[in-house]
Amino acid sequence: MFPQAVRLVDEIRPQAVMLENVRGFLDAIFEDYRNKIKKEFEKLNYWVDLRLLNASDFGVSQLRPRVIFIAIQKEIADFFSWPEPCSQKPLSVGNLLFDLITERSWKGALQWCDGANQVAPTLVGGSRKHGGPDLGPTRSKKAWAALGVDGNGIADLAPEKNFVGMPRLTTKMAARVQGFPDSWQISGKKTAAYRQIGNAFPPPVAKAVGEQLKVAFNNSAKKRLRKRVIGSINHGIPKEDRACL
């Protein structure tokens, strides 16, 4: 991913680049590789920084730590700061999904909601590596089971009225856990849709970082504009009077 990103940045020269990777990217074994990528971006006149952000710190009902890699043109970098975590805690899985889990009037919904009283574990699975539409490897499924969710597959519909047991998530439920608004259109059948959801970067986290980039762009542009305006004015003002500006 990173070599291709460097190639594209060299061709396009955007103001900034944001890339996401798993928490393990910060492990010591990848230190040389991180430094290599950093130097490649710095050769292109970009300032580089990495930060581990957790989705639950930005309103997402999920423990999803991800490494965010930022490369910003150096003249803009001084205006960038990382987003601060939200002060409000995210909803528990039970509260987040209660309206969806009761779509077919499931009698056990209230009891289930009481038990699903924590944020979700990291939503994984659905990739070709991990197989079809389920909630990931054994460890992930155990974490979901602790919240009363059957992680062995993805359901087509919410549990019916007299359902007994642990319900499975639908793709719409999984999307909400990932931080997507309900209005977001996800294409494809169940497996394809879940792969898109399970491998996505939670939109609220992307938005938080993106808004900080927007602030940096705007403030940098204002500074450049001010310099141009002052430069234009100075051409018509005697040198001894310019200090008054």
The 8 nearest C-alpha neighbors of each residue, nearest first, counted from 0:
[[1, 3, 2, 4, 5, 18, 20, 19],
 [0, 2, 4, 3, 5, 36, 18, 6],
 [3, 1, 5, 4, 0, 6, 36, 7],
 [4, 2, 6, 1, 5, 0, 7, 8],
 [3, 5, 1, 7, 2, 6, 8, 0],
 [4, 6, 8, 2, 3, 7, 9, 1],
 [7, 5, 3, 9, 4, 8, 2, 10],
 [8, 6, 10, 4, 9, 5, 11, 3],
 [7, 9, 12, 5, 11, 10, 6, 4],
 [8, 10, 6, 7, 12, 11, 5, 43],
 [9, 11, 7, 8, 12, 6, 5, 13],
 [10, 12, 8, 13, 9, 7, 6, 14],
 [11, 13, 8, 9, 10, 14, 7, 15],
 [14, 12, 15, 11, 8, 16, 72, 71],
 [13, 15, 72, 71, 12, 16, 75, 216],
 [16, 14, 71, 13, 70, 72, 17, 69],
 [15, 17, 70, 69, 71, 18, 13, 14],
 [16, 18, 69, 68, 70, 15, 67, 19],
 [17, 19, 68, 67, 69, 16, 20, 66],
 [20, 18, 67, 66, 68, 65, 17, 21],
 [19, 21, 66, 65, 67, 24, 22, 18],
 [22, 20, 65, 23, 66, 24, 19, 64],
 [21, 23, 65, 24, 66, 25, 64, 20],
 [24, 22, 25, 26, 21, 20, 66, 29],
 [23, 25, 22, 26, 21, 29, 20, 66],
 [26, 24, 23, 22, 27, 29, 30, 66],
 [27, 25, 23, 28, 24, 29, 30, 22],
 [26, 28, 30, 29, 25, 31, 24, 23],
 [27, 29, 26, 30, 31, 25, 32, 24],
 [30, 28, 32, 27, 31, 26, 33, 24],
 [31, 29, 33, 27, 32, 28, 34, 26],
 [32, 30, 34, 33, 29, 35, 28, 27],
 [31, 33, 35, 29, 30, 34, 36, 28],
 [34, 32, 30, 36, 35, 31, 29, 37],
 [33, 35, 37, 31, 32, 36, 38, 30],
 [34, 36, 32, 38, 33, 37, 31, 39],
 [37, 35, 39, 33, 38, 34, 32, 40],
 [36, 38, 34, 40, 35, 39, 33, 41],
 [37, 39, 41, 35, 40, 36, 42, 34],
 [40, 38, 36, 42, 37, 41, 35, 43],
 [39, 41, 43, 37, 42, 38, 45, 36],
 [40, 42, 45, 38, 44, 43, 39, 46],
 [43, 41, 39, 40, 44, 38, 45, 37],
 [42, 44, 40, 41, 45, 9, 39, 8],
 [45, 43, 41, 42, 73, 72, 40, 46],
 [46, 44, 72, 41, 71, 73, 40, 70],
 [45, 47, 71, 73, 70, 72, 41, 76],
 [48, 46, 70, 69, 37, 45, 71, 49],
 [47, 49, 69, 68, 70, 50, 46, 67],
 [50, 48, 68, 67, 69, 66, 51, 47],
 [49, 51, 67, 66, 52, 68, 48, 65],
 [50, 52, 66, 65, 67, 64, 53, 49],
 [53, 51, 65, 64, 50, 66, 54, 67],
 [52, 54, 64, 63, 55, 56, 65, 62],
 [53, 55, 63, 59, 56, 57, 204, 62],
 [54, 56, 59, 57, 61, 53, 58, 62],
 [57, 55, 84, 54, 53, 85, 58, 59],
 [56, 58, 55, 85, 54, 84, 59, 204],
 [57, 59, 89, 55, 56, 60, 88, 85],
 [58, 60, 55, 54, 178, 61, 57, 89],
 [61, 59, 118, 89, 55, 90, 176, 119],
 [60, 62, 119, 118, 55, 59, 120, 63],
 [63, 61, 120, 121, 55, 119, 54, 64],
 [62, 64, 121, 54, 53, 61, 65, 55],
 [65, 63, 53, 52, 22, 62, 54, 51],
 [66, 64, 21, 22, 52, 51, 20, 63],
 [65, 67, 51, 20, 22, 50, 19, 21],
 [68, 66, 19, 50, 49, 18, 51, 65],
 [67, 69, 49, 18, 17, 48, 19, 66],
 [68, 70, 17, 48, 47, 16, 49, 71],
 [69, 71, 47, 16, 46, 15, 45, 17],
 [72, 70, 15, 45, 46, 76, 73, 14],
 [71, 73, 45, 75, 14, 74, 46, 44],
 [72, 74, 76, 45, 46, 75, 71, 44],
 [73, 75, 72, 76, 77, 219, 71, 78],
 [76, 74, 73, 72, 219, 77, 78, 215],
 [75, 77, 73, 78, 79, 71, 74, 72],
 [78, 76, 75, 79, 74, 73, 215, 80],
 [77, 79, 215, 76, 75, 218, 219, 80],
 [80, 78, 215, 76, 77, 212, 211, 81],
 [81, 79, 211, 82, 78, 215, 212, 77],
 [80, 82, 83, 211, 208, 79, 50, 207],
 [83, 81, 208, 207, 211, 80, 84, 210],
 [82, 84, 85, 81, 56, 207, 57, 86],
 [85, 83, 56, 57, 86, 82, 58, 55],
 [86, 84, 57, 87, 56, 83, 58, 88],
 [85, 87, 84, 88, 56, 57, 83, 58],
 [88, 86, 85, 89, 58, 56, 57, 84],
 [87, 89, 86, 90, 58, 85, 56, 55],
 [90, 88, 58, 60, 59, 55, 87, 91],
 [91, 89, 95, 60, 94, 92, 88, 118],
 [90, 92, 117, 118, 116, 94, 93, 95],
 [93, 91, 95, 118, 115, 94, 96, 119],
 [94, 92, 112, 115, 91, 96, 95, 97],
 [93, 95, 97, 91, 96, 92, 90, 112],
 [94, 96, 92, 93, 90, 97, 91, 60],
 [97, 95, 99, 93, 94, 98, 100, 92],
 [96, 98, 100, 94, 99, 93, 95, 101],
 [99, 97, 101, 100, 96, 102, 95, 94],
 [100, 98, 102, 96, 101, 97, 157, 172],
 [99, 101, 97, 157, 98, 102, 96, 158],
 [102, 100, 104, 105, 98, 99, 103, 97],
 [101, 103, 99, 104, 100, 157, 98, 105],
 [102, 104, 159, 101, 105, 160, 157, 158],
 [105, 103, 101, 160, 102, 106, 159, 158],
 [104, 106, 160, 101, 159, 107, 108, 103],
 [107, 105, 160, 108, 104, 161, 109, 162],
 [108, 106, 105, 110, 109, 111, 162, 163],
 [107, 109, 111, 110, 106, 105, 112, 101],
 [110, 108, 112, 111, 107, 113, 106, 97],
 [109, 111, 113, 112, 108, 107, 114, 106],
 [110, 112, 108, 114, 109, 113, 107, 115],
 [111, 113, 93, 109, 115, 114, 110, 108],
 [114, 112, 110, 111, 115, 116, 109, 93],
 [113, 115, 111, 116, 112, 146, 110, 147],
 [116, 114, 146, 93, 112, 92, 113, 117],
 [115, 117, 91, 114, 113, 93, 92, 112],
 [118, 116, 91, 115, 92, 119, 146, 93],
 [117, 119, 91, 60, 61, 92, 120, 90],
 [120, 118, 61, 60, 92, 62, 117, 121],
 [119, 121, 62, 61, 122, 142, 118, 143],
 [122, 120, 63, 62, 61, 123, 119, 139],
 [121, 123, 197, 120, 134, 124, 177, 63],
 [124, 122, 135, 197, 134, 121, 125, 198],
 [125, 123, 135, 134, 129, 126, 133, 197],
 [124, 126, 194, 132, 131, 193, 130, 133],
 [125, 127, 128, 129, 124, 194, 130, 131],
 [126, 128, 130, 129, 125, 131, 124, 194],
 [127, 129, 126, 130, 125, 124, 131, 135],
 [130, 128, 126, 124, 127, 125, 135, 131],
 [131, 129, 127, 128, 125, 126, 132, 124],
 [130, 132, 125, 133, 190, 129, 126, 127],
 [131, 133, 125, 190, 152, 153, 193, 124],
 [134, 132, 152, 151, 135, 153, 124, 150],
 [135, 133, 150, 124, 123, 140, 151, 122],
 [134, 136, 124, 123, 133, 139, 129, 140],
 [137, 135, 139, 138, 140, 129, 134, 124],
 [136, 138, 140, 139, 141, 135, 142, 134],
 [139, 137, 141, 140, 136, 142, 135, 143],
 [140, 138, 142, 141, 137, 136, 135, 143],
 [139, 141, 150, 143, 137, 142, 138, 144],
 [140, 142, 144, 138, 143, 139, 137, 145],
 [143, 141, 139, 145, 140, 144, 138, 120],
 [144, 142, 140, 148, 146, 145, 141, 150],
 [143, 145, 147, 148, 141, 146, 142, 149],
 [146, 144, 142, 143, 147, 141, 148, 115],
 [147, 145, 115, 144, 143, 148, 114, 142],
 [146, 148, 144, 165, 145, 115, 143, 111],
 [147, 149, 144, 143, 165, 166, 146, 167],
 [150, 148, 167, 165, 151, 166, 144, 147],
 [149, 151, 134, 140, 152, 133, 148, 143],
 [152, 150, 133, 149, 134, 140, 153, 167],
 [151, 153, 133, 150, 132, 154, 167, 134],
 [152, 154, 169, 168, 133, 167, 132, 155],
 [155, 153, 169, 167, 156, 168, 152, 157],
 [154, 156, 169, 153, 157, 170, 189, 168],
 [157, 155, 154, 169, 158, 159, 168, 103],
 [156, 158, 100, 102, 103, 159, 169, 99],
 [159, 157, 162, 105, 166, 156, 103, 160],
 [158, 160, 103, 162, 105, 161, 157, 104],
 [159, 161, 105, 104, 106, 162, 103, 158],
 [162, 160, 159, 105, 106, 163, 107, 158],
 [161, 163, 159, 160, 158, 105, 164, 107],
 [164, 162, 161, 165, 107, 166, 158, 106],
 [165, 163, 166, 162, 147, 149, 107, 148],
 [164, 166, 148, 149, 147, 167, 163, 144],
 [167, 165, 148, 149, 158, 164, 168, 147],
 [168, 166, 149, 154, 148, 153, 150, 169],
 [167, 169, 153, 172, 154, 173, 170, 166],
 [168, 170, 154, 172, 171, 153, 155, 156],
 [169, 171, 173, 172, 193, 174, 168, 153],
 [172, 170, 174, 169, 173, 175, 181, 168],
 [173, 171, 169, 175, 174, 170, 168, 176],
 [174, 172, 170, 176, 175, 171, 168, 177],
 [173, 175, 177, 171, 179, 172, 176, 196],
 [174, 176, 178, 179, 172, 177, 173, 171],
 [177, 175, 173, 178, 174, 60, 172, 61],
 [178, 176, 174, 175, 201, 179, 173, 59],
 [177, 179, 175, 201, 176, 59, 202, 203],
 [178, 180, 175, 174, 177, 202, 181, 183],
 [181, 179, 182, 183, 175, 178, 174, 202],
 [180, 182, 183, 179, 175, 171, 174, 184],
 [181, 183, 180, 184, 179, 185, 171, 175],
 [182, 184, 181, 180, 185, 179, 174, 171],
 [183, 185, 182, 186, 181, 180, 179, 192],
 [186, 184, 192, 183, 187, 195, 196, 193],
 [187, 185, 192, 184, 188, 191, 195, 189],
 [188, 186, 192, 191, 189, 185, 190, 193],
 [187, 189, 191, 190, 192, 186, 193, 185],
 [188, 190, 192, 191, 193, 187, 170, 132],
 [189, 191, 132, 193, 192, 188, 194, 131],
 [190, 192, 194, 187, 188, 193, 189, 195],
 [193, 191, 189, 195, 187, 194, 190, 188],
 [192, 194, 196, 190, 195, 191, 197, 125],
 [195, 193, 125, 191, 197, 196, 192, 126],
 [194, 196, 192, 193, 198, 197, 199, 191],
 [197, 195, 193, 199, 194, 198, 174, 192],
 [198, 196, 194, 123, 199, 195, 122, 193],
 [197, 199, 196, 195, 194, 200, 123, 126],
 [200, 198, 196, 197, 195, 201, 177, 202],
 [199, 201, 202, 198, 205, 19, 204, 177],
 [202, 200, 178, 177, 204, 203, 199, 205],
 [201, 203, 205, 204, 206, 178, 200, 179],
 [204, 202, 206, 205, 201, 207, 178, 57],
 [205, 203, 207, 206, 202, 201, 57, 54],
 [204, 206, 202, 208, 203, 207, 209, 201],
 [205, 207, 209, 203, 204, 208, 202, 210],
 [208, 206, 204, 210, 209, 205, 82, 203],
 [209, 207, 211, 205, 210, 206, 82, 212],
 [210, 208, 206, 212, 211, 207, 205, 213],
 [209, 211, 213, 207, 212, 208, 206, 214],
 [212, 210, 214, 208, 213, 209, 215, 79],
 [211, 213, 209, 215, 210, 214, 216, 79],
 [214, 212, 210, 216, 211, 215, 217, 209],
 [213, 215, 211, 217, 212, 216, 218, 210],
 [216, 214, 78, 79, 212, 218, 213, 217],
 [217, 215, 213, 219, 214, 218, 220, 212],
 [218, 216, 220, 214, 219, 215, 213, 221],
 [217, 219, 221, 215, 220, 216, 214, 222],
 [218, 220, 222, 216, 217, 221, 75, 215],
 [219, 221, 217, 223, 218, 222, 224, 216],
 [222, 220, 224, 218, 219, 223, 225, 217],
 [221, 223, 225, 219, 220, 224, 226, 218],
 [224, 222, 220, 226, 225, 221, 219, 227],
 [225, 223, 221, 227, 226, 222, 220, 228],
 [224, 226, 228, 222, 227, 223, 221, 229],
 [227, 225, 223, 229, 224, 228, 230, 222],
 [226, 228, 230, 224, 225, 229, 231, 223],
 [229, 227, 225, 231, 230, 226, 224, 232],
 [230, 228, 232, 226, 231, 227, 233, 225],
 [229, 231, 227, 233, 228, 232, 226, 234],
 [232, 230, 228, 229, 233, 234, 227, 235],
 [233, 231, 229, 234, 230, 235, 228, 236],
 [234, 232, 236, 230, 235, 231, 229, 241],
 [233, 235, 232, 231, 236, 230, 237, 229],
 [234, 236, 233, 232, 237, 231, 238, 230],
 [237, 235, 233, 234, 238, 241, 240, 232],
 [238, 236, 240, 239, 241, 235, 233, 234],
 [237, 239, 240, 241, 236, 233, 242, 234],
 [238, 240, 237, 241, 242, 236, 243, 233],
 [239, 241, 238, 237, 242, 243, 236, 244],
 [242, 240, 243, 238, 244, 239, 233, 236],
 [241, 243, 244, 240, 239, 238, 233, 237],
 [242, 244, 241, 240, 239, 238, 236, 233],
 [243, 242, 241, 229, 240, 233, 232, 236]]
